[in-house]
């Protein structure tokens, strides 16, 4: 069956309707105005940021136990002396120079 040329692109905007208490709407409007944003832009930005935080907090990484042990060993190992490290360790911090 041929696809229709009237189908919307995945990037097309779709409506999202929510019910909200007037006090909450007013709070959002005040904050959006302070940032020079529309209510919609403010709400989309805030909800997208929160959604990303939630998803990132739930992301679970699995690592091969041998690779993780090697990673920890490298973190615990003393740094190997080299010219760049020596220069870094002997250079005064800008705030220490008078």
C-alpha positions in Angstrom: 0.0 0.0 0.0 1.6 3.4 -1.0 2.3 5.8 1.7 0.3 9.1 1.8 2.1 12.3 1.1 0.0 14.0 3.7 1.6 12.3 6.7 3.3 14.6 9.1 7.0 14.5 9.6 8.2 13.1 13.0 9.5 16.7 13.7 6.1 18.3 13.3 4.6 19.9 16.4 1.6 18.2 18.0 -0.8 19.7 20.5 -0.6 19.0 24.2 -3.4 20.2 26.4 -3.2 20.3 30.2 -5.4 21.6 33.0 -3.8 23.9 35.4 -4.8 26.0 38.4 -4.8 29.8 37.8 -2.2 30.4 40.5 0.2 27.9 38.9 -0.4 29.5 35.4 0.3 32.9 36.9 3.5 31.7 38.5 4.7 30.2 35.2 3.7 33.4 33.3 5.7 35.6 35.7 8.8 33.4 35.4 8.5 33.2 31.6 8.1 37.0 31.3 11.3 37.5 33.4 13.1 35.3 30.9 11.5 36.9 27.9 9.9 33.7 26.9 6.4 32.6 26.0 4.5 30.4 28.4 4.7 27.6 25.9 8.5 28.0 25.4 9.1 28.2 29.1 7.0 25.1 29.9 8.5 23.1 27.1 12.0 24.0 28.1 11.4 23.2 31.8 9.6 19.9 31.2 12.1 18.8 28.6 15.0 19.5 31.1 13.2 17.6 33.9 12.4 14.7 31.6 16.1 14.4 30.7 17.1 14.5 34.3 14.7 11.7 35.2 15.8 9.5 32.4 19.5 10.1 33.0 19.0 9.3 36.7 17.5 6.0 35.7 20.2 5.1 33.1 22.1 2.0 34.2 25.5 1.3 32.8 26.9 -2.2 32.9 30.6 -2.8 32.7 32.6 -5.9 32.4 34.0 -6.7 35.9 37.5 -7.1 34.6 37.4 -3.7 32.8 36.0 -2.0 35.9 38.7 -3.5 38.1 41.3 -2.2 35.6 39.7 1.2 35.7 39.8 1.3 39.5 43.4 0.2 39.6 44.4 3.0 37.2 42.6 5.5 39.4 44.4 4.2 42.5 47.8 4.0 40.8 50.2 6.9 41.4 50.8 9.2 38.5 53.8 8.4 36.4 56.3 11.3 36.5 56.7 13.1 33.2 57.8 16.6 32.1 54.3 18.0 31.9 53.3 16.7 35.3 56.6 18.0 36.8 55.9 21.5 35.3 52.3 21.5 36.5 53.4 20.6 40.1 56.1 23.2 40.2 54.3 26.1 38.6 52.8 28.6 41.0 49.0 29.2 40.7 48.1 32.6 39.4 46.5 33.6 42.7 49.7 32.7 44.6 51.8 35.1 42.5 52.1 38.6 43.8 
